[in-house]
Amino acid sequence: MAYVITDECIACGSCEGECPVEAISEGEEKYVIDPNLCDDCGACAEQCPVEAIVPGNGKEEK
């Protein structure tokens, strides 16, 4: 199950460089994780200063 970035994201970018499969990119208002690339390693969640990255439930937070 891919991780998702919630609306709590402050768009700091600390997660993007931590993703070993480059599944994270900058969106319009927050960073986003491509669920087709995410390998569920959790490296990004460990780096998020506001805990905005959580295990997904099959649909991305808006």
N, C-alpha and C positions, 0 to 999 in steps of 0.2 A: 504494500500500500504506500503510495507516494506521500511525501510530506506536502503541506500547504502553508502558505503565508497568509495570515489573517489581516484584518483591517488595522491591527495594532502596529503594523510595520511602520517604521519611521524613515524608511528608504535610506538607511545609512550605508548599505552596500557591504557590510561586514560578512554576510553570508555568501555572496557571489563567488568570491575567491576561494572559499573553503570547499566548494562542491567539486568532487573528483570527476564527475561526469558532465560538468558544465550544463546542468539542468536549470540553473537560475539565471534570470535576466531581468533587466530593469523594465518595469511596466510604466504605465502613465502616472499612476499615483503611488505605487508600491512595487516591490520586487515580486516576481512570479516564478513558480517552479513548474517546469514542463513534466507532467505526470508520466509521459512516455519515456522520459530519460531518467527520472529519479530512481535510484536503486535502494532507497530507504535506509541509507547508512546513518543519517542523523547528524552528520558533521556540521551542517548548516544550523541546525537547531541549537547546537552547543555554543555557537558563536553569536547568536542573536541576543543583543543587550536588553531587549524588551520582551523576550519569550514569545515572539509573534509567529514562530514556526512550529507547527504541530503535526502529528501524524494525521494523514488525510482520512476522510470517510467516504471517498468516492466522488466528491464534488468540491470544487475549489470555493473558498470564501470569496465573497464579492467585496 
